[in-house]
């Protein structure tokens, strides 16, 4: 995948750009296993995931809109967020280097 072309497009839910390693993280996963500055990739967040979200460099979600849980918390935490990608958890794998553009609503693979 060319890092000049977005892998996924969604809704720009929280502004900013962040780069880091992807971590597929689903409700019920252990937040203690989530590493600082990883990019949290999920279907949709819920309150049990806040422990991982506060460590994240950015959030990418399959579902959601500008008033969804990941969008609101990302804005409060000042990290980029792209929601409604429809396929992030099916397309991205843990460990891939990503650039999340929360201004444009785009996710790029860097490696």
N, C-alpha and C positions, 0 to 999 in steps of 0.2 A: 504494500500500500504506500503510495506517495504521500509524504507529509504535507504536500501542497494541496491535496484534495481531501475534503472531509470524509471520514469513514461513515459518520452518522450526522444527521441534522435533527434538531428538535426545537423546543421552545427555549429561548434565552430567558432563564428564570432568575439569575443573579449575575451581575456584571463582573468582569475580570477575566484574566487568562491565567491558567496554571498548568504546569507540566509535572508529571510524576508517573510512578508505576501504578497500573490498574490493580484493584482488588475487588473481585466479585464478592459482594457482601449482602447476604439475604437476612430477612427477619429470622431471629433465632440463632444466628451466628454469634460467636463470642467476641465482644468488643475488645477484650484484652489481647486478642490475636491481631487486631488491626494496628498497622504500624503508622507512626507519625508521617504525614505528608504523602500518604498513598491517595489515589483517586478512588473514591467509593463508587462502585458501579452496582446498581441494584434494580429490582423491579419497581419498587416504591418504598420509601422509608416509613417507619413507624416509631413511636416514642422509645421503644426498647433499643433502638439503634443509635441513640444520641451519643453514647460513649464512643462509638467509632466516628460519628460525624464530626465531633469536635477535634479529632485528630486529622481529618481529611484535608487535602489540598484543594479538592473540588468534589462535586457530586454529579453523577450522571445517572439518570433514571429512565426506565422503559416507559413509565406512565407519569401522569401529573400535568399540572398547569401552573400558571403564575401564582396561584393561591394554595398550591399543594404543600404538604409538610416539608419536603426537601427544599422547595423554593423559598419558603418563608424562613426556615432555619439558616439556609445558606446566606440569605441577605442579612440576617441578624449577625451571623458570624463573619461576614465580609469575604466569603469565598465564592468562586464561580460555580454556577450550576446550570446544567442543561437537562431538561425534563422532556418527556413525551418523545423519546427517540424510537420507541416501539421495539427496538431490537438490541439494545446495549448488552444485556446479559447473554444473548445468544450469539453476538458478534465479537465481543471483546473477551479476552482471556486474562486471567490473573497474571501479572508480571509484565504485560505489554506496556511500553512507554507511550503515554498519551499527552496530548495538549487539549485542554478543555477551554473553549472560547465561549464564556458566558455572555459576551456582548452580542455575538452572532448566532448563538445556539448551535455550535458545531463542535464535533469531537474528531481529532486527528490522531492517527497512529504515527509515532515518530521512528519506530524501528521495524 
